[in-house]
Amino acid sequence: MIDDDASLQSVGIEAVYGSRPVGYLKLFPQDFIVEEVSKEGTVCTIDLGNGEAPETGEGTTYYADLVKIGVSTLEAKEQLAHELGIDEKNIGYAGIKDRLALTSQAISIRGLSDGKKISNIHADNFFLKNITRGKGVVSNGGLNGNRFTIILRFAEPIGPQLRTEMEQKVNEARTDGFWNFFYLQRFGTPRLIAHRLGRLILLGDYQGTVKMFMTYIGERELPYFRAIREAVLEKWGDWKAIEELMDPFPYHFNLERTMVQHLSTHPADFLGALHTIPDQVRLWSYAYDSYLFNRKLSELIQSGDVPLWLPFISSFNPNDWKPYQRFLEEDRVTLPSRSYRDFPFIRLESRRCPTLQPIEIHAAVFEERFASLSFSLPKGSYATSFLVGFFALASGLPIVPGIYREPIDTSALTGRESFMPVFERFKKVLDRHQADLEANLLEE
């Protein structure tokens, strides 16, 4: 999957970036390291730290750093809650971290009668460290940003001239920042339809929203799941049959199954079906905001007259809609939308977003076959939005032919202490990933 110009254009990023070499992300999970930065500026590092819980302390909340690999924050949260015997809602976090990555973040744990349970947790794909006790919880958005340490691998060697150009871009970003586009993950990878679903919601087409979500086949979707979506379309309205099609894949079709279960007992209640997945509906609505933001920013960059900020349309303030009026007319969207009354969980308030995002670059090394970059971003910013200015980003299977495949010591390149102890801690996970990678290479 290479994020070519057509992919970028589908989410509103148009005619901004020129020719760039392919940069392959996440060949190994340790190629993409994310360390959370607290509101106080403390970095939650990936090092091993201390895994002992205090026996005494003030407050009933336990705080810890969660270091994980090969699982998302939500998956680790579910697993941790099961191990501790508590409800998932008792585990708080500030932000969701990538699945195929090595990440560290602060969490809070409540509802424990014995703190020793935390010290006894041992999982292949995560561990807890720096455990303390106190009051309160870690809540969504309660962070300052993230520090990234990333390896990008090249399909073809890049010459001295191109490396010099990239170094110049790094220096420009240090001074001026980078264009703050919302990148592909905002729009629901791999199908990239979240903004289209958000538009249908604003149009009040709830059946169309549900139908697109269940049946739309994206170019990047695996063939097996494409076949299932085709079968769902053929059986549209026969909710019991559709549920049977999806039941063997409870993780992949989790949200679809939730809506189908509602429709099985309320066959025509598409609004009610959407109410069963409120978090997702909210994300779709905001994805349409992001799509319009990307389109407008692309247009302004081409005109050479870019303001410092752009608003979002999820607002009752008509001034926030004005920059996007032409796009809204093209999409036949009238604001304020009547559908806002149907979804009270969609937050409506006047908000704005910077068009240029500042960045703190710690290290940037460009070699012939790979690049290593370490940088910090404020919360809500995408590392990929910065990297796309250098590379046509690629990830997933099949691996782009010619990609450099040797393990790389990121810590040595970026001037940090060795990451090897944490790599050893996750040896089982990394060995499994290596075996899967070799199996895929043999198939190719």
N, C-alpha and C positions, 0 to 999 in steps of 0.2 A: 504494500500500500504506500504509494508515493503521493505526497500532498502537492499535486501539480496545480497549474493555474486554474484548471476547471474545477478542482475540489475547492480551492480558495474562493473562486467566484460564486460557487453555490452557497457560501455563507456570507457573501457580501464584500469580500476582499478582492478588489478588481484593479488590475493594471498598476500595481504598486511596486512589485519586485521584478527585477530583470532575471537574466539567466544566472542560475546558482548551481553549484555541484550538489549531488545527492549526499545527504548526511543521514546515516542510519542510526536510529535510536534504540536503546534497550536490547541489544543483542544478548547481554547478560543483565540481570536485575541490578547488579552493582554498578552498571554503566549510568544509572540515573539515581542519584542520591538526593534526598530532600530532608532538610533539617529545619524544624519549626523555630521561629524566632518569637519570643514572648512579647507582650506589650512593654515590658521593662527592658527589652533588648537582649535578653539572655537566649543563647542558642541551645536548643535541645539536640545535642550531638548524638551520633550513632555509636559512640564508643560503649564499652561494656558496662562501666559504672558499677554501682553497688546495688545488689538485688535484695537486700534485707529490709523488711518492714520494721518500723520502730514499734517497740512494745508499749510505749507510753507516748502521750502527746495530747495536745488540746484539740478538740473537735472530733466529729464522727466521720469526716471525709478523709479518704486516703488519696494522695496525689502521687502520680508516677509518670515516668517517661516510658512511652511505648515504642520500642524499636521493632520493626517488622520487615518482612521481605516476602514477596510472592502472594500477598493477600491485601485486600483493600482495608481501609479503616473500619468499614461496616462489617466486613467478614471477621476481622480480628476482634471487634467488639462482641459479636455474636458468640464466637468461640470462648472468649474470656468470661463472658457472663455465664456460659454453661459450666466452665471449669470452677467458677466461684460459687455457683448455685444462686445467682441473683438475677433480677430482671434486667434486660438490656438498658432500660431507661435510667438505670442507676449508674450508668457509665457515661460520662460527659467528655466531649472533645471539642476543639476549636475549629478544626478543618478536616476535610476528607483528603487523605493522601493516596497516591497512586497504588495500584496493585502490583504491576510489574516494575518494581523499584525497591530500593533500600531506603526506608524512611524512619524518622523519629519525631514524636510529637507528645505533648503533655495531655494527660487524661486525668479524670477524677473518678473515684469509685465510692459509692455509698451503699448502705444496706448490709455491711459486713459485720458479723458478730465477733469474728476472729481475724485480725490482720495477718496472722501467720499463713493464712491461705494464699495471700499474695506472694509471699516468699517461696511457697511450694509450687507455684505455677512453673511448668516446664513444657514448652511447645517448640516444635521444630522451626516454626515460621515467625515466632515473635518472642520477646522477653520484656520484662518490666525492670526498671532500675530507678535509682534516686527516689526511693519511696519515702514520703513524709505524711504527716497528719495535719489537719486543719479544719477550717470551716468554709462553706461555700462549695461551688462546683466550677468546673471548666465548661464554658458555654460556647456555642457556635459563634464564630467571629472574634473570639477572644484572643487574638494573636496580632502581632505586628507585621509578620510576613514569613518568608521562607528563604533559607539558603540552599542553593542548588550546586551540585557538583556533577557534571555531565560529560560523558564521552560520546562523540559522534564519529562514526566510522565511514570511510569513503569507499566507493566502488572502484574509483580510479585515482591514481596518485595526483595530487595537486602540486603545481609548480610554484616556484619562488614568487612570481608576480601575483598569483592569486592569493598566496599566503600574506603577502604584503598588503593587498587590498583588504583582506579580512582584518588584519591588525589595525588598519586605518579605521575601519568600521567600528572596531572595539573602542578606539580612542574617541570617535564621534559620539558613541553611545554613552561613554563616561561623562561627557560634557552635556549632551543634548537629550539623552534618553532615547527611547525607541517608540515607534508607532504602536499605540496601545489597542490593537485589534483584539477582539474576542476570537480565540482560536477554535479549532474543530471540535475539541472535547465539549465545548459549551453547547454544541448542537446535536449531541447524541451520537457518538461514534458506535458502530461503523456506518449507520444509515444516514446520518446528517439530516434529520427531518424535524428536530425539536422546534425550530422556528416556524416551520410550515404548520405544525400542530398548534402552536401558539396563535398563528393567524386564524386558523379555523375556529378556535375558541372565541376570539374576538368577533368573528362573523356570526357566532351563535350556532354554528353547524356542529353539534355535538356528536351526532351519528357519524358524520364525516371524519371527525377527530378520532373516534374510536376505531373506525374502519381503517383509516390510514395507518394508525399505530400498529394494528394487528396484521395488516396485509401488505404494506408497502415493502417492496424488495429493493434494497440498496445495492449498488454496484460492488460494495466491499463485503457484503454479507456472505457467509459460508454457504455453499451450494445446498447442503442438507437442510439448513434452516430456510433457504429460499423455497424449497419444495414444500415445507410445512406451511409457509405463508400462502403459497399458491393453493394448497388444499383448504386452508381456512377461508380464502376468498370464495372457493367453489361451494363451501358449505355455509356461507354467511347466513346467519339467522338460526342455524341449528346449533344452539349453544352447547348442548350435551356432546354432540359429535366433535365440536371444536375443542371442548375441554379434554376429550380423550386424545386428540392430536397433540395437545400441549403437555399433558400430564407426565410423559416420560422425561421432560426437560424442565423441572420445577425452577431451576436457577435461571436458565436462559429466558424463559417465558414467565417469570414471576409476576410482573405487573399485568401482563395480558391475562393470565389465569385469574388474578384477583378480579378483574373486570368481568370476565366470562362467568365466574361464579355468581356475581351479582345478576348478570343478564339471564342466567339460567332460571332464576326465580322472578325476575322483573324484566321480561323480554324486550320491552320498548323503552326502558328507562336508561337512556344513554347519559343523561346528566347525572343520574345516580351512580352509574358505572364510573364516571370520571371522579366523582366524589370519593370513591374507594381508594384513589391514589392521589391525594391532595398535594403531596410533596412534588410529584412528577408534573402535575398540571401547573403548579407554580413555576417550576423550571421551564416548562414549555412557553409560558407567558413571557418570562424574562428572556428566553432565547430569541423571541421575536423582537424584543427591545434591542438585543445585542446585534441581531441581523441588520436592523435599520441603522444602528450606530456604525457598524462596519461599512455599510453602503455610503452613508453620508461622509464618513471620514475618508473613504477612498475618493469620493468626488472632490472633497476639499483639498486633498493632497495634490490631485491633478490640476486643480485651479491655482494652487500656490497660496491660498489664503485660509489657513487653518487656525481656528480659535483654540484657546487653551483647554476649553471644556465643551462637552456636548451633553444635553439632557437625555433622559429616558422618557418614553411615552407613557409608562405606567404611572400616570399622574392625572390629577384633575385640573392641572394648570394648563390652559391652552397655549401658553408661551412655550411649554415643553414639547408640544406637538409640531410647532411651526417649522423647525428645520426639516421635518420628514413629510411635509404635506404632499409633495408630489409622489413620493413612494407609497404613502397611505392611499392616495387616489388610485394608483396603479393596482394596489392590492384590494381595492374596494372596501377598505376598513374605515369606519366612521367612529370618531371618538367624541365623548366618552362612550365606550361600548356598553350596551345593555347587559352583556354577559358578566360584567363585573359584579352585578347583584347576585348572580348565580354562584359565584366563587368568592365568598368573603375572605377566604384565606390567601388570596392574591393581594399583596401589600401595595397600596396605591399612595405614593407620596412623591413630592418633587425631589428628584435626585439627579446628579450629574456625574460624569466620568471624565477624567483627563484624557486628552487626545495623545499626549506624549507621556510616557511613563519613565520616571527616573529609575536608575539602576546603579547598584554598587557592585563593581566588577573586582573580584579578588585575584583572579588569575585567568589568563587566556593563553593557551599553548596550541599552535597550529603546526602539526607535523605533516609529512607527505601522505600518510594513510589514515590519519585520524586527528581529531581536535579534542582538547580537554578545556572546559570552561567552568569556572566557579564564580557565582554571583548571587546577590541577595535582591529580592523583590518585595515590595509591599504586598499585603494580603489582597487577594482578588486578582492578582496579575498572573499571567501565564508565562512560564519559561519558554514554551514553544512560540509565543508571540514575539519574543526577542530572537530566538534562534532562526525563525523563518526568514529573517533579513539576511542571513548568511548562507542558508542551505535550503534545498528542496527536501523537506523532512520525509523520512520513510521509516516504517516499522512493520512488525508483524511478519506473517508467512504468506507466500514463500519469501525467503531472504533474497534481497537484491543481489544478483550475480556479482561476484568480484569483491564483496564487502570484506574488509580486513577483519579476521576472526580471532586474533590472538588476545588473550586476557591482558588488560592494561592496568598498571599500578597508578590509579588516579591520585592517591595520596602523595606519591613522590612528585608527580607533575605539578600539583597545586601547592606544594610546600607544607603539607600537614603531616601529623603523625600517622604512622602506618595504620591502614584499615584492616590489616591481616587478622588481628584477633577477632573482630566481629565477623569477618568472612569465615573463620574457623568455627565460630559459634553457629553459623548457618550452613555448615558444610553439607548436611543432608539435603537441604533445599537446593543448594547450588549444584550438587552432584546430580540430582534429579533433572534440573534444568539443563545441565550439560549433556546428559544422556538423551533427553528429548531433542535437543538441538542437533546432536549427531545423527539421530534417527531421521530427522527431517532433511538433513543434508544428504543422507543416503538416498532418500526417496527422490530428491531432486536430481 
